[in-house]
Amino acid sequence: MNKPFPIQQVRAAFPALREDVNRKPLIFFDGPGGTQMAGTAADAMFVYISKGMANLHGTFPTSIRTDDTIAEARSAVADFLNCEPSEVAFGQNMTSLAFAIARSLAASIEEGDEIVVTELDHRANVDPWVTLAKDKGAVVKFIQLNPETFSLDLDMLDEVITPKTKLVAVGMSSNVTGTVTDIENIQSKAKAVGALFVVDAVHAVPHLPIDFKKSGVDILLCSAYKFFGPHIGMAVISASLFERLPVYKLKPAPHEIPYKLETGTQNHEAIAGLIGAIEFIQSLGVGGTRREQLLSGMQQIAAYEDELSESIESFLKEIPEIQLFRAPAGTRKTPTFAFTIAGVNSREATAWFAQNYNMCIADGDFYASTMAEKLGVYHRGGWIRIGLAPYNTAEEIGLFKEGLQQYISAHKK
């Protein structure tokens, strides 16, 4: 028999959830925009700072400790995502890394080449590649969104990905609808024509186990603040590509991977915090190795979030005034729900929840602007989005249901 999810242990691990006599506790339903930080991550940042900070490659203790911290962070990420430590590069955030990589790929793109992006994605996995195409005279093609299933329409994939295709960029899962994309199918088509395959895993990593080695992905991008850590981005680039990537860098900076993509001084304290975030996930799992413990921890998280998701989804589907943008049964999804309320501006609704229930619920287009336009949600101020994290509880969801029913009743005409 599976053990119950240790929700009280999990909640105790997040300082932001601790009750404070000076304020009413917040209910955090804004995980897709950024989770709360695990205490292990915050502690690791403070320890690094308080023991003395230094830049790299010195002979003195604080510099050596900084080198060791970064090396350990690469090793932790490698176990988390199943890649090599030398394939992990750190940067300001996923978006900045994507633009830097796009710039470095410019030498391999020629006029008339094709670059493929999707209508489902956050623009951080669209605009860097669209900008590259514009600069080089390449053609941009979109894998279209099926507005009925809120998933990518893969039936026309052979027409979208052709021998002229040089790069295909796809999100592993939508930060709006939660739809998990069939990247294996797209990857096989991209590889068949010799195209690079780029995956935005920012929204996927907090919810799905990742196996970079088995995925066949060339470039995978993610951000630690989406999985209980600080604001820092990561690019995992296959060594065979990374070695030949002609990055823009300062002349004295290292030429070897992964350092050559890491321009300037990195955010060392955030890198220390990244280790702590991964340690939190590891603490939920079992196994003989860190990789096994992390996989087990992610499986625990996914099972718990799926349980909570079923309760929310069935509830939202029963309310006539709600339009839920959710893929049908049988499609894998993350615990992320986007909806609109008939006759209501989404921002007004989220403000009401903040004022009356102390709930952090987001609204807008969430940078998935192509999908927002295609699905026609801007006249309502975009979507209302509730996204779960492993520190959310059934009681919190009960309060959300109560509040939503109260809000809709008050706004019926």
N, C-alpha and C positions, 0 to 999 in steps of 0.2 A: 504494500500500500504506500502511495506517495505521501510524503510528509506535507502538512499544510504550509502554505507560503508564510514565512516569518515576518508578517507585516509590521508588527511592533518593533522587531529588531531593525527592520529596514527604515522605518520612520525615525527611530532613535539615531540613525546614522546620518541624518540631515539636519544641521543646525537651524536652518530656516523653518523647520517644522516644530521646533521646541516652543512650548507655550511661554508667553511673556506677559507678566501682569500689566505691563504698560500698553499692550495692544491686543486686539482680538486676532486670533490665529487666522492666517490666510489659507485658502484652499487653492492649490496650484493645479489648474487644468491647462496650463500653457506649455506643457512639455515639448511640443513640436517646435516652439519658438526658442526653446532653451530650458533644460531641466534645472532644478536646484542642484547645488554643489554638495557632493558627499563630504562629510567631515574629514575623511581620510585625505581627500584632495586639498581641502583648505589647510589642514594641518601640515601636509607636505610642503605647501607653498610657504607657510610661516616658518617652518624649520629651515628651509633653504635660505630664506631672507635673514632670519635671526642669527644664523651661524656665520654669516658673512658672505656677501656676494662677490663674484669675480667674473672676469671674462675668461676665454678659453686658452688652453695650451701653455699655461704658465708652469713654473716649477714649484710654486708655493701652494699651501694646502687648500685654500679656497678655490683656486683655479682648478686644481686637480679634482676637487669635489664636484665642481661644475661639469667638467668633462665626464666624470663617472655618472652624474645624474642624467645627462643627455644620453649616454650609452645605455643606461638602464631603461630609460623611457623608450628608446628604439626597440630594445629587447621585449619590453612589455607589450608594445603595439604589435610587434611581430607575432607574439603568442596570441594576442587578441584577434588579429585579422588573418593569421596564418600566412605570413610573408617573411622575407628575410629582413633583419635589422637594417642592412645597407640599402633596402628599397624604401625606407621611410624617411621622408623629408618633412620638416616642420616649417610653418609659416604663420603669418598674421591670422589668416582664416582661409576657408575653402575657396572663397571668391578670388582673393588675391593670388592664391596658388594657381588657380585655373587660368587667370589672365597671364601670369608669368609663364606657365607651360605653353599656352597658346602662342605667346610671342616667340618662344624658343622653337616651336614647330613651324614657324612661318617659312623657314628655309626649305621645307619639304612639300610645301603647297604651291601649286602653279595655277595660272589662269585656266579656267575650265574644269578644274578638279571639283569634286562634290564633297560637301560636309553635311552630315545628317544629324539633326537634333529632333526634339519631340515637342508636341503641344501640351504634354502633361507636366513638364518639368518646371521647377524653380528656375528663374532666369540666370542664376549663377552657373547653371550647366547648359545655358543657351548662348548668352551674349558673348562670353569669351571666344567661342567658336564662330559665332556670326561675325564678330569683329574681325577675326582672323580671315574669314572668307572675304569680307569686304575689302580688307587691305590687300589681298592677293588676287582679287578677281575671281574667286571660286564661287560655285553655285551652292546656295543653302537649300536643303530639302528637309521637310518635316515629316516625321512619323505622326500621323494624325490621331487625335483623340476620338474615341467612340463616345458620343454624348449620352448614349443610353446605358453604357456599362461603366463609364468613367475610367476606362482602361485604354491602352493604346490599341489601335486597329492594326494588327499584324498581318492581315490578309494580303495587303499590297506590298509587303516587305521586299519582294523581288524587284519591284519597280522603283522603290525608293533607294535601295542599296544596290549599286551597279558597279561594274568594273572601274568606273571613274571615281568611286567613293574612296576618300583618303582617311576620313575620320568619322566615327559614329559616337555620339554622346547621348547617354540615356541615364535617367534616374532609376535607382533600384526600387524606390517606393516613393509615392507622392506625399508631400508634406501637407496636402490639403485633403484628399480623398482617402489616403492611406493605402491605395492600391499598390500591391507589390507586382512589379513588372516581370514578365518572362524574359529575363536577360539572356538566358541560355540560348534561346531561339535567335535573338538578335545578334548575339556574339558569334554564333556559327555562321550567320550570313555575312557579318563584317569580316571575319577571318577568311571566308571563302574568296573574297575579292582583295585580300591583303590590306584591309583598312585597320587603323588603330581603333581600339574600343575603350571609351572613357565612361566610367560609371560614377555618378554622384550618389554616395552612400550616406550622406549626412543624416537623412531621416531614417534610414534603414538600420544603421549601426546600433541605436539604442534598443532595438526590438528584435533583430534577426541575427543569428550567428553568421559570421562572414568567413569565407575560405578563399582568400585571394589566389592561392596557388591552383586550386581546382577550378576557379571561375573562368580562367582564360582572359581575364581583364588586363589591359595594358596599364591603365591609370585609374586608380580609385581614390576618391576624395572624401574626406569627412572632417568633422569638427568635434573637439572634446566637450564643448559646452552643451552639446546635445546628449552626451552620455555621462552626466554627473560631474564633469570637470570644468576647468577654466576655459577662457576664450583663447583657443589656439587651434590652428588648422593643421591637417596632415595630408600629404600626397603620398600614396604608395604607388611606385612606378616600377614596372618589371625591369630587372637589372639589365636585360639585353637592350631595352629601349633607353633606359636611364643613362647607360654608359655612352651612348652616341648622341644624347640630347644636347644640342648646342646652346646652352643657357647663357643668358646675359649676366655677367658677373664682373666684379672688380678684378683687375689683373693679378694682384697677389693672393686672392682668395683661392681656396683649394679647388683642384680640378677633378678630384675623385668624388664618386657618389658616396653618400647622399648629400655631402656638404656643398656641392657646387650649386645646388638650387637654393640654399639657405643664405640669401643675401643679407649682409649686415649682422648685427648682434641679435641673437634670438631672445625670446622672452623666457629666460631660464627658470624663473619662478613658476610660470605657467607649465613649463615642461615637467617640473617637479610635481605640480598638481595633477598632471595627466597620469603619472604613476599611481597616485592615490586614488584617482577615479577608477582605474583598472583594478586596483586592489579591492575596491568595494564590490565590483562585479564578481571578482574571484572569491570573495568571502561567502558568497551565496551558493557556491558550487562544491563539488567533491571530485576527487581524482588524484592520480599520482603525479601529474605535471600541472604547470600553470595553464597550459592550453586546455587540458581536460577540465580543470576547475572553472575556467572561463566559459567553456561550452556548456557545462552543467549549470552554471549561474545564469547564462542567457536563456537556457531552456526553462529554468524556474521562472524567470521574469516573463517570458513569452506565455507560459501556461497561465500565470496569474492575470496578466493583462487580457488574455483572451476571455477569461471568465468574466472580468469586469465589462469587457466590450460587448458581450452578448446581452447584458442587462441594459446598456445604453442604447444599443442598436434597436432592440425590440421595442423599447420605450419610444424612441424618436419616430419609428415607423407607424406607431399607433395614433399620432397626433395629426389631424387633418391640416392644420395650419403650417406644419413643418414640411419643407422640401429637403430631404436628405440626399446628399451627393455621395452615394456609397455603392461600390461594386456589388454585383449580385452574389448570392451564395455560391461557393465553389471557387471563388477568386480569393487568393490570399491577401490579407489586409493587415495593416498595423492598427493599433487602437487610437485612431485619429478620425474625428467626425466633423465634417463640414456641412452646415445646413443654413437655410434662411427661414425667416418667419414671415408669413403673408402680411403685407401692409406695414412692416416694421423695418426701420433702418437698423442694420446690424450693430452699428456703433452705439446706438441708443440702448440696445439690449444688453450689450456687454457692460456698459456703464452702469446700468441698473443692477446687474449681478454683482458688480464690484461694490456698489453702495449698500445693497440690501443683504447680500450673502457673503461678502468678503471673498468672492471668487475671482480668480485670475483667469479670464476667458478672453481669447483674442478675436479680433475681427479684421477684415480687409481682404486683399488678394494674395497675401503671403508670397509675393513675388512670382506667383504662378499666373502671370498676367495674361498669357495667351489663352489658357484654360478659362480664366475669369471672363474674358471677352467672348469666347466661344459659347460658354454656358449662360451668358447674360445675367451676371449677378451684380454688376456695378451699380445698377439703379437702386439696389438695396444697400449699397455701401460695402459690397463684397459679402463674404461668408462670415458666419459665426463658427468658430472652430474650438472644439473641446478635444484635448489630447491627453492621454493618460501616461503616467509614469508608474514605476513599481511602488512608489510611496503613496499612491492614491488608495482610497478605501471604499468599500461598499457603502459606508455611512455617508461619505462625501457625495457619492453618486446619488444616494437617496435625497440629499439636500438639493442637488442640482435638479432632480426630477420635480421636487416640491416647488422650487423657485420657478422653473420653466412653466409649470402649470399655472402658477399664480400670475406670472407675467402675461401669459397668453390670455387668461381670463380677464385681466385688467385692460387688455388692449383690444378685446373684441368689440366690434361696433354693432 
